[in-house]
Amino acid sequence: MANRLIKNVFFSKKVVKFVGRVQGEYELIKEGDRVLIGMSGGKDSFVLASVLKRMQLIAPFKFELKAITIDPGVGIDYSLVKKWCDSIELDYEIYSTPILEIMNEKKRPGSSPCGFCARMRRGALYTRAKELGFNKLALGHHFDDAVETFFMSMFYNGMMKSMPPKYRAYNKIEVIRPMIKVREKWIEYMAENNDFPIVDGEASCLALKDSEGVKKPYVREKIKNWLRELEEENPKLFQRLESAFSNIECDTFFMKKKF
Protein backbone atom coordinates (compact mmCIF):
# COMPACT_ATOMS: atom_id res chain seq x y z
CA MET A 1 0.00 0.00 0.00
CA ALA A 2 2.68 2.50 1.06
CA ASN A 3 4.97 1.74 -1.87
CA ARG A 4 2.08 1.97 -4.33
CA LEU A 5 1.08 5.47 -3.26
CA ILE A 6 4.53 7.04 -3.11
CA LYS A 7 6.45 4.86 -5.56
CA ASN A 8 6.88 7.75 -8.01
CA VAL A 9 8.18 10.19 -5.38
CA PHE A 10 11.93 10.60 -4.94
CA PHE A 11 12.83 11.25 -1.31
CA SER A 12 15.95 13.05 -0.15
CA LYS A 13 17.54 11.00 2.62
CA LYS A 14 18.54 14.18 4.45
CA VAL A 15 15.03 15.63 4.30
CA VAL A 16 13.51 12.41 5.63
CA LYS A 17 16.21 12.10 8.31
CA PHE A 18 15.83 15.62 9.68
CA VAL A 19 12.02 15.59 9.56
CA GLY A 20 12.22 12.37 11.53
CA ARG A 21 14.63 13.98 13.96
CA VAL A 22 12.29 16.94 14.57
CA GLN A 23 9.33 14.59 14.94
CA GLY A 24 11.23 12.52 17.50
CA GLU A 25 12.47 15.53 19.43
CA TYR A 26 9.25 17.56 19.58
CA GLU A 27 6.51 14.93 18.95
CA LEU A 28 4.82 17.19 16.44
CA ILE A 29 2.32 14.54 15.31
CA LYS A 30 0.68 12.03 17.64
CA GLU A 31 -1.88 9.26 17.57
CA GLY A 32 -5.28 10.50 16.41
CA ASP A 33 -4.11 13.94 15.24
CA ARG A 34 -5.88 15.62 12.34
CA VAL A 35 -3.20 17.53 10.44
CA LEU A 36 -3.97 20.20 7.83
CA ILE A 37 -1.05 20.94 5.47
CA GLY A 38 -0.64 24.48 4.17
CA MET A 39 -0.17 23.81 0.44
CA SER A 40 1.02 26.97 -1.30
CA GLY A 41 2.05 25.11 -4.44
CA GLY A 42 5.74 25.95 -3.96
CA LYS A 43 8.58 23.43 -3.63
CA ASP A 44 8.52 23.53 0.18
CA SER A 45 4.86 22.56 0.43
CA PHE A 46 5.19 19.73 -2.11
CA VAL A 47 8.15 18.28 -0.22
CA LEU A 48 6.32 18.67 3.11
CA ALA A 49 3.19 16.97 1.77
CA SER A 50 5.27 14.10 0.34
CA VAL A 51 7.18 13.50 3.56
CA LEU A 52 4.08 13.67 5.78
CA LYS A 53 2.22 11.28 3.47
CA ARG A 54 5.16 8.88 3.72
CA MET A 55 5.11 9.25 7.50
CA GLN A 56 1.38 8.55 7.59
CA LEU A 57 1.87 5.32 5.62
CA ILE A 58 4.74 3.92 7.70
CA ALA A 59 4.27 5.39 11.19
CA PRO A 60 3.27 3.01 14.01
CA PHE A 61 0.35 5.30 14.86
CA LYS A 62 -2.58 6.68 12.90
CA PHE A 63 -3.26 10.29 12.00
CA GLU A 64 -5.28 12.12 9.37
CA LEU A 65 -3.91 14.37 6.63
CA LYS A 66 -5.47 16.98 4.37
CA ALA A 67 -3.84 19.66 2.21
CA ILE A 68 -5.29 23.11 1.65
CA THR A 69 -4.38 25.99 -0.64
CA ILE A 70 -5.34 29.52 0.31
CA ASP A 71 -6.37 31.19 -2.95
CA PRO A 72 -5.92 34.95 -2.42
CA GLY A 73 -7.81 35.81 -5.57
CA VAL A 74 -5.00 36.22 -8.10
CA GLY A 75 -6.52 33.89 -10.70
CA ILE A 76 -4.12 30.93 -10.41
CA ASP A 77 -5.22 27.51 -11.68
CA TYR A 78 -4.49 24.94 -8.97
CA SER A 79 -5.91 21.96 -10.88
CA LEU A 80 -2.47 20.35 -11.33
CA VAL A 81 -1.83 20.62 -7.60
CA LYS A 82 -5.11 18.82 -6.97
CA LYS A 83 -4.24 16.15 -9.54
CA TRP A 84 -0.90 15.53 -7.82
CA CYS A 85 -2.56 15.28 -4.39
CA ASP A 86 -5.08 12.83 -5.83
CA SER A 87 -2.20 10.71 -7.16
CA ILE A 88 -0.95 10.05 -3.61
CA GLU A 89 -4.47 9.89 -2.15
CA LEU A 90 -4.07 13.11 -0.19
CA ASP A 91 -7.33 14.95 0.40
CA TYR A 92 -7.08 18.49 -1.00
CA GLU A 93 -9.08 21.70 -0.85
CA ILE A 94 -8.82 25.14 -2.42
CA TYR A 95 -10.05 27.84 -0.03
CA SER A 96 -10.99 31.01 -1.92
CA THR A 97 -10.43 34.34 -0.15
CA PRO A 98 -10.53 38.06 -1.09
CA ILE A 99 -7.02 38.68 0.30
CA LEU A 100 -5.77 40.52 -2.82
CA GLU A 101 -8.84 42.78 -2.81
CA ILE A 102 -8.46 43.53 0.90
CA MET A 103 -4.74 44.21 0.53
CA ASN A 104 -5.34 46.67 -2.30
CA GLU A 105 -7.90 48.52 -0.17
CA LYS A 106 -5.66 48.76 2.89
CA LYS A 107 -2.16 49.03 1.43
CA ARG A 108 -0.06 52.07 2.22
CA PRO A 109 1.95 53.71 -0.59
CA GLY A 110 5.65 52.89 -0.36
CA SER A 111 5.16 49.99 2.05
CA SER A 112 5.82 46.28 1.52
CA PRO A 113 2.67 44.15 1.70
CA CYS A 114 4.55 40.96 2.68
CA GLY A 115 3.79 41.07 6.40
CA PHE A 116 0.14 41.96 5.85
CA CYS A 117 -0.27 39.25 3.22
CA ALA A 118 1.37 36.61 5.45
CA ARG A 119 -0.93 37.48 8.36
CA MET A 120 -4.01 37.30 6.14
CA ARG A 121 -3.02 33.93 4.68
CA ARG A 122 -2.13 32.55 8.10
CA GLY A 123 -5.41 33.79 9.55
CA ALA A 124 -7.31 32.07 6.75
CA LEU A 125 -5.45 28.83 7.49
CA TYR A 126 -6.23 29.06 11.22
CA THR A 127 -9.90 29.75 10.51
CA ARG A 128 -10.34 26.95 8.00
CA ALA A 129 -8.46 24.43 10.15
CA LYS A 130 -10.84 25.20 13.01
CA GLU A 131 -13.91 24.99 10.77
CA LEU A 132 -12.84 21.58 9.44
CA GLY A 133 -12.07 20.19 12.88
CA PHE A 134 -8.31 19.83 12.48
CA ASN A 135 -6.19 20.22 15.60
CA LYS A 136 -2.86 20.82 13.87
CA LEU A 137 -1.64 22.95 10.97
CA ALA A 138 1.62 21.93 9.25
CA LEU A 139 3.67 24.63 7.51
CA GLY A 140 6.62 24.16 5.16
CA HIS A 141 9.15 26.50 6.76
CA HIS A 142 12.72 25.18 6.75
CA PHE A 143 15.90 26.02 8.65
CA ASP A 144 17.05 28.66 6.17
CA ASP A 145 13.72 30.44 6.74
CA ALA A 146 14.29 30.35 10.50
CA VAL A 147 17.83 31.72 10.22
CA GLU A 148 16.85 34.44 7.75
CA THR A 149 13.93 35.48 9.96
CA PHE A 150 16.25 35.71 12.97
CA PHE A 151 18.68 38.09 11.26
CA MET A 152 15.90 40.09 9.59
CA SER A 153 14.25 40.62 12.97
CA MET A 154 17.52 41.58 14.63
CA PHE A 155 18.90 43.89 11.92
CA TYR A 156 15.65 45.56 10.83
CA ASN A 157 13.28 45.34 13.82
CA GLY A 158 15.63 45.34 16.81
CA MET A 159 14.23 41.99 18.02
CA MET A 160 15.68 38.53 18.45
CA LYS A 161 13.10 35.98 17.33
CA SER A 162 12.82 33.13 14.88
CA MET A 163 10.47 30.23 14.05
CA PRO A 164 9.68 27.59 16.69
CA PRO A 165 9.04 23.94 15.71
CA LYS A 166 5.55 24.30 17.18
CA TYR A 167 3.32 26.92 18.78
CA ARG A 168 -0.35 27.42 19.57
CA ALA A 169 -2.35 29.90 17.51
CA TYR A 170 -4.91 32.27 19.00
CA ASN A 171 -7.76 29.85 18.20
CA LYS A 172 -5.98 26.91 19.90
CA ILE A 173 -4.82 25.29 16.65
CA GLU A 174 -1.29 23.89 17.14
CA VAL A 175 0.99 25.01 14.32
CA ILE A 176 3.85 22.64 13.50
CA ARG A 177 6.92 22.96 11.28
CA PRO A 178 8.19 19.42 10.51
CA MET A 179 10.97 20.73 8.20
CA ILE A 180 12.30 23.41 10.55
CA LYS A 181 15.76 21.76 10.72
CA VAL A 182 15.88 20.88 7.02
CA ARG A 183 18.18 22.95 4.79
CA GLU A 184 16.59 24.62 1.78
CA LYS A 185 19.19 23.11 -0.56
CA TRP A 186 18.05 19.61 0.42
CA ILE A 187 14.45 20.57 -0.36
CA GLU A 188 15.54 21.97 -3.72
CA TYR A 189 17.40 18.74 -4.49
CA MET A 190 14.31 16.67 -3.72
CA ALA A 191 12.08 18.98 -5.76
CA GLU A 192 14.44 18.88 -8.73
CA ASN A 193 14.25 15.07 -8.74
CA ASN A 194 10.46 15.01 -8.78
CA ASP A 195 7.83 16.13 -11.24
CA PHE A 196 5.99 18.44 -8.85
CA PRO A 197 3.58 20.85 -10.62
CA ILE A 198 5.10 23.83 -8.81
CA VAL A 199 3.13 27.07 -8.94
CA ASP A 200 5.09 30.06 -10.22
CA GLY A 201 6.12 32.09 -7.18
CA GLU A 202 5.92 35.42 -9.00
CA ALA A 203 2.42 34.64 -10.22
CA SER A 204 1.23 34.02 -6.66
CA CYS A 205 3.09 36.93 -5.02
CA LEU A 206 0.65 39.68 -4.17
CA ALA A 207 3.40 42.30 -4.05
CA LEU A 208 4.24 41.57 -7.68
CA LYS A 209 0.64 41.05 -8.78
CA ASP A 210 -0.34 44.66 -8.14
CA SER A 211 2.83 46.69 -7.74
CA GLU A 212 1.47 50.21 -8.12
CA GLY A 213 2.54 52.19 -5.07
CA VAL A 214 3.86 49.04 -3.40
CA LYS A 215 7.43 48.54 -2.25
CA LYS A 216 8.96 45.37 -3.70
CA PRO A 217 10.18 42.89 -1.03
CA TYR A 218 13.98 42.71 -0.92
CA VAL A 219 15.16 42.27 2.68
CA ARG A 220 14.90 38.47 2.84
CA GLU A 221 16.81 38.09 -0.43
CA LYS A 222 19.47 40.45 0.86
CA ILE A 223 19.88 38.42 4.07
CA LYS A 224 19.86 35.16 2.07
CA ASN A 225 22.72 36.39 -0.12
CA TRP A 226 24.68 37.57 2.92
CA LEU A 227 24.29 34.18 4.61
CA ARG A 228 25.36 32.44 1.41
CA GLU A 229 28.61 34.42 1.43
CA LEU A 230 29.21 33.64 5.11
CA GLU A 231 28.61 29.94 4.53
CA GLU A 232 31.14 29.91 1.72
CA GLU A 233 33.71 31.22 4.20
CA ASN A 234 32.51 28.94 7.02
CA PRO A 235 30.89 25.70 5.72
CA LYS A 236 29.75 24.77 9.24
CA LEU A 237 27.87 28.05 9.75
CA PHE A 238 24.37 26.54 9.75
CA GLN A 239 25.44 23.69 12.01
CA ARG A 240 26.66 26.26 14.52
CA LEU A 241 23.44 28.25 14.15
CA GLU A 242 21.30 25.17 14.76
CA SER A 243 23.24 24.56 17.97
CA ALA A 244 22.95 28.22 18.95
CA PHE A 245 19.17 28.22 18.46
CA SER A 246 18.93 25.52 21.14
CA ASN A 247 21.48 27.07 23.51
CA ILE A 248 20.35 30.60 24.37
CA GLU A 249 21.63 32.14 27.58
CA CYS A 250 19.01 34.79 28.30
CA ASP A 251 20.89 36.04 31.37
CA THR A 252 23.66 37.40 29.12
CA PHE A 253 21.32 39.87 27.40
CA PHE A 254 19.77 43.15 28.54
CA MET A 255 16.59 41.58 29.86
CA LYS A 256 14.62 42.56 32.93
CA LYS A 257 14.24 39.63 35.26
CA LYS A 258 10.75 38.61 36.23
CA PHE A 259 10.27 38.03 39.92
C-alpha positions in Angstrom: 0.0 0.0 0.0 2.7 2.5 1.1 5.0 1.7 -1.9 2.1 2.0 -4.3 1.1 5.5 -3.3 4.5 7.0 -3.1 6.5 4.9 -5.6 6.9 7.8 -8.0 8.2 10.2 -5.4 11.9 10.6 -4.9 12.8 11.2 -1.3 15.9 13.1 -0.2 17.5 11.0 2.6 18.5 14.2 4.5 15.0 15.6 4.3 13.5 12.4 5.6 16.2 12.1 8.3 15.8 15.6 9.7 12.0 15.6 9.6 12.2 12.4 11.5 14.6 14.0 14.0 12.3 16.9 14.6 9.3 14.6 14.9 11.2 12.5 17.5 12.5 15.5 19.4 9.3 17.6 19.6 6.5 14.9 19.0 4.8 17.2 16.4 2.3 14.5 15.3 0.7 12.0 17.6 -1.9 9.3 17.6 -5.3 10.5 16.4 -4.1 13.9 15.2 -5.9 15.6 12.3 -3.2 17.5 10.4 -4.0 20.2 7.8 -1.1 20.9 5.5 -0.6 24.5 4.2 -0.2 23.8 0.4 1.0 27.0 -1.3 2.1 25.1 -4.4 5.7 25.9 -4.0 8.6 23.4 -3.6 8.5 23.5 0.2 4.9 22.6 0.4 5.2 19.7 -2.1 8.1 18.3 -0.2 6.3 18.7 3.1 3.2 17.0 1.8 5.3 14.1 0.3 7.2 13.5 3.6 4.1 13.7 5.8 2.2 11.3 3.5 5.2 8.9 3.7 5.1 9.2 7.5 1.4 8.6 7.6 1.9 5.3 5.6 4.7 3.9 7.7 4.3 5.4 11.2 3.3 3.0 14.0 0.4 5.3 14.9 -2.6 6.7 12.9 -3.3 10.3 12.0 -5.3 12.1 9.4 -3.9 14.4 6.6 -5.5 17.0 4.4 -3.8 19.7 2.2 -5.3 23.1 1.6 -4.4 26.0 -0.6 -5.3 29.5 0.3 -6.4 31.2 -2.9 -5.9 34.9 -2.4 -7.8 35.8 -5.6 -5.0 36.2 -8.1 -6.5 33.9 -10.7 -4.1 30.9 -10.4 -5.2 27.5 -11.7 -4.5 24.9 -9.0 -5.9 22.0 -10.9 -2.5 20.3 -11.3 -1.8 20.6 -7.6 -5.1 18.8 -7.0 -4.2 16.2 -9.5 -0.9 15.5 -7.8 -2.6 15.3 -4.4 -5.1 12.8 -5.8 -2.2 10.7 -7.2 -1.0 10.1 -3.6 -4.5 9.9 -2.1 -4.1 13.1 -0.2 -7.3 15.0 0.4 -7.1 18.5 -1.0 -9.1 21.7 -0.9 -8.8 25.1 -2.4 -10.1 27.8 0.0 -11.0 31.0 -1.9 -10.4 34.3 -0.2 -10.5 38.1 -1.1 -7.0 38.7 0.3 -5.8 40.5 -2.8 -8.8 42.8 -2.8 -8.5 43.5 0.9 -4.7 44.2 0.5 -5.3 46.7 -2.3 -7.9 48.5 -0.2 -5.7 48.8 2.9 -2.2 49.0 1.4 -0.1 52.1 2.2 1.9 53.7 -0.6 5.6 52.9 -0.4 5.2 50.0 2.0 5.8 46.3 1.5 2.7 44.1 1.7 4.5 41.0 2.7 3.8 41.1 6.4 0.1 42.0 5.8 -0.3 39.2 3.2 1.4 36.6 5.5 -0.9 37.5 8.4 -4.0 37.3 6.1 -3.0 33.9 4.7 -2.1 32.5 8.1 -5.4 33.8 9.5 -7.3 32.1 6.8 -5.4 28.8 7.5 -6.2 29.1 11.2 -9.9 29.8 10.5 -10.3 27.0 8.0 -8.5 24.4 10.2 -10.8 25.2 13.0 -13.9 25.0 10.8 -12.8 21.6 9.4 -12.1 20.2 12.9 -8.3 19.8 12.5 -6.2 20.2 15.6 -2.9 20.8 13.9 -1.6 22.9 11.0 1.6 21.9 9.2 3.7 24.6 7.5 6.6 24.2 5.2 9.2 26.5 6.8 12.7 25.2 6.7 15.9 26.0 8.7 17.1 28.7 6.2 13.7 30.4 6.7 14.3 30.4 10.5 17.8 31.7 10.2 16.9 34.4 7.8 13.9 35.5 10.0 16.3 35.7 13.0 18.7 38.1 11.3 15.9 40.1 9.6 14.2 40.6 13.0 17.5 41.6 14.6 18.9 43.9 11.9 15.6 45.6 10.8 13.3 45.3 13.8 15.6 45.3 16.8 14.2 42.0 18.0 15.7 38.5 18.4 13.1 36.0 17.3 12.8 33.1 14.9 10.5 30.2 14.1 9.7 27.6 16.7 9.0 23.9 15.7 5.6 24.3 17.2 3.3 26.9 18.8 -0.3 27.4 19.6 -2.3 29.9 17.5 -4.9 32.3 19.0 -7.8 29.9 18.2 -6.0 26.9 19.9 -4.8 25.3 16.7 -1.3 23.9 17.1 1.0 25.0 14.3 3.9 22.6 13.5 6.9 23.0 11.3 8.2 19.4 10.5 11.0 20.7 8.2 12.3 23.4 10.5 15.8 21.8 10.7 15.9 20.9 7.0 18.2 23.0 4.8 16.6 24.6 1.8 19.2 23.1 -0.6 18.0 19.6 0.4 14.5 20.6 -0.4 15.5 22.0 -3.7 17.4 18.7 -4.5 14.3 16.7 -3.7 12.1 19.0 -5.8 14.4 18.9 -8.7 14.3 15.1 -8.7 10.5 15.0 -8.8 7.8 16.1 -11.2 6.0 18.4 -8.9 3.6 20.9 -10.6 5.1 23.8 -8.8 3.1 27.1 -8.9 5.1 30.1 -10.2 6.1 32.1 -7.2 5.9 35.4 -9.0 2.4 34.6 -10.2 1.2 34.0 -6.7 3.1 36.9 -5.0 0.6 39.7 -4.2 3.4 42.3 -4.1 4.2 41.6 -7.7 0.6 41.1 -8.8 -0.3 44.7 -8.1 2.8 46.7 -7.7 1.5 50.2 -8.1 2.5 52.2 -5.1 3.9 49.0 -3.4 7.4 48.5 -2.3 9.0 45.4 -3.7 10.2 42.9 -1.0 14.0 42.7 -0.9 15.2 42.3 2.7 14.9 38.5 2.8 16.8 38.1 -0.4 19.5 40.5 0.9 19.9 38.4 4.1 19.9 35.2 2.1 22.7 36.4 -0.1 24.7 37.6 2.9 24.3 34.2 4.6 25.4 32.4 1.4 28.6 34.4 1.4 29.2 33.6 5.1 28.6 29.9 4.5 31.1 29.9 1.7 33.7 31.2 4.2 32.5 28.9 7.0 30.9 25.7 5.7 29.7 24.8 9.2 27.9 28.0 9.7 24.4 26.5 9.8 25.4 23.7 12.0 26.7 26.3 14.5 23.4 28.3 14.1 21.3 25.2 14.8 23.2 24.6 18.0 23.0 28.2 18.9 19.2 28.2 18.5 18.9 25.5 21.1 21.5 27.1 23.5 20.3 30.6 24.4 21.6 32.1 27.6 19.0 34.8 28.3 20.9 36.0 31.4 23.7 37.4 29.1 21.3 39.9 27.4 19.8 43.2 28.5 16.6 41.6 29.9 14.6 42.6 32.9 14.2 39.6 35.3 10.7 38.6 36.2 10.3 38.0 39.9 
